[in-house]
Amino acid sequence: MGQLYPSLEEIARKIAEKERVVIRPTGSYALNKLGLSTQVPTKVVYLTNGSPRAIRIGKGTLTFKSTTPKRLAAKNDTVFLAIQALIELGEKGTTDKIIESLCTILQREGPAAVREDARLAPNHVAKTLYLIADKLENNDRVSSITGKPAQTGHRTSQRPDGYEPKSR
């Protein structure tokens, strides 16, 4: 059969462990890890609090992009992946099917975890995450037309500090 080599993810984790830095997957790799894409990227990009660099390994490339602590601050790994996937897709690429898939994926995390980490996301992503949190809390009873919960007078997307993301 031949020799079995470690995956790019395993290599990245070992590098992060050795250098004592935080790494988080981003881009198409986040989409793949969530099951939103079947394509396995040969260029895997991680956000890190360490030094930026690219490492070529066989036919693949590991890229470490330095970022701010805020972008790495999400507490829940699955919600972080969802944020990165939504950033990668952009506003136009975020379809109803993607939102439904993310609802299923984030169901185990719960609406509170989704809302907590949504505060750290860009506005268009935060808006989508608050919608998903509403769907999770209301057992998927959210109007696809208005994006509001089906229950009248129920506003779960509002943050405790009163902030609401502005749509672009």
N, C-alpha and C positions, 0 to 999 in steps of 0.2 A: 504494500500500500504506500509506503513512503513515510517520511518523517512528518509528524504533526506539529505545526507551529502554533504559538499562542495567538489569540485574536488581537486586533489593533486595540480593542478596549482593555484587554488584560495588560498589554504593554503600557498603555496610557496610565492605567491605575498604578502599576509598579513604579513608573517614573514619578507620578504625583506623590506616592508614598515615600520614595527615596528623597525627594526634594522638599517634602512636607508642605505641599501646596494643595489648594482646592481646585478640582477640575469638574466641569459640568458640560455634558454634551449639548450641542446646538445644531441648528440647520437641518439638513436632510437626515442626519443620524438620529436626531430627536424624533423626526417623523417615523423613521424605521423602528426605533425602540418602542414607540407607542402603538405600532401596528397600523399606522395611517398610510404607510408606503411599504411596498414589498421590495423596493430597490434597496440593495445593500450598498451604501456608498464606499468607494475606495479611498475617498478623501474624508477623513473623520476630523471634525473641528470641535475643539473643546474651549470653553471660556475658562480662564484661570486667573488666580491672583499672583501667579508666578511670572517668569519671563516668557515673552512671546517667541515662538520658533516653530519651524516645520521640520519633521523628521520623515524621511522616506524609508519605508520598510517593505521590501519586496515590491509588489505592484501597488501598494497602498501608501497613503501619506497621513501622518498624524500632524495636525496643526493645533498649536496652543495659542489662543488669542488673549492677551492681557485685557482685563476689564475692571470696572469699578466694583467695590464691595457690594453696592446696592444691587447690581445685576446678578450677583451670586447669593444674595441674601434670602431667597425663597427657602422656606423651611421644609416643604414637602417636595421630594424628588419628582413625583409624578406630575404635580402641578407645575414644577419648573419645566419639565419636558413639554407639557402642554403649552406653556408660555413660549418656549423656543419654537415649537412647531407652528404656532399661530403667527409668530413673527416671520418665520420662513415662508409661510403661505401668503401672507399679506392680507389686506382687507378683501380684495377681490377673490382670492383663492379660498377664503373661509366660507365654504358652502354649508347648507343645512345638513348634508350628509356628514360632513366633518364635525359639525356641532353635535349631532346625534352620537357619533362615535366617541367623541370626547366625554359626553354625558355618561356613556356606558363605562368608559375607562376611569373617569373620576368619581364614579358612584361610591367606590370603596373608601375614597378619601373624605367624602362628606362635604356639604356646602360651606361649613365654617372654614375648613382648610383652603378651599378654593378661593373664598373671599379674602382670607388673610394674605395669601400670596398674590392675589390679583392687584393689590395696592402697589406692588413693585413693578407691575407690567406697564408697557406703553398704553396710551389711552385706548386705541382701537382693540387691543388685546384684552385690556381690563374690562371693557364693555362686554366683550364676548364671554369672558369668564364669569362676570356677574350674572349674565343671562343663563349660563350653564348652572351656576349655583342656585338660581331661582328655580330652574327646571328640576334640579335634584331635590330641593326642599319641598316643591309642590308636586312631586311625583310626576314630573314631565307635563304638567298642565300649564303650558305657557303658549300664548298665542304666537303663531309663526308670523303673523302679519304685524302685530304691534311689538312683539318681543316682551310683552308684559305678562306677569302671572295671571292665571285665569281667575283667581279669587279677587273679588272687588275690594279695593282699599288696602291691599296687601303689598307693601313695598319692601322686599327683602334685599333688593340690589343697593339700597342706600347704605353707605358706610356710616359707622358710628360718629365720625367726625363731620358728616354732612357733605363730604366731597363726592361729586359725581363726575366721571370722565366726560370731557366734551367730545362730541363727534366732529370729525374733520370735515 
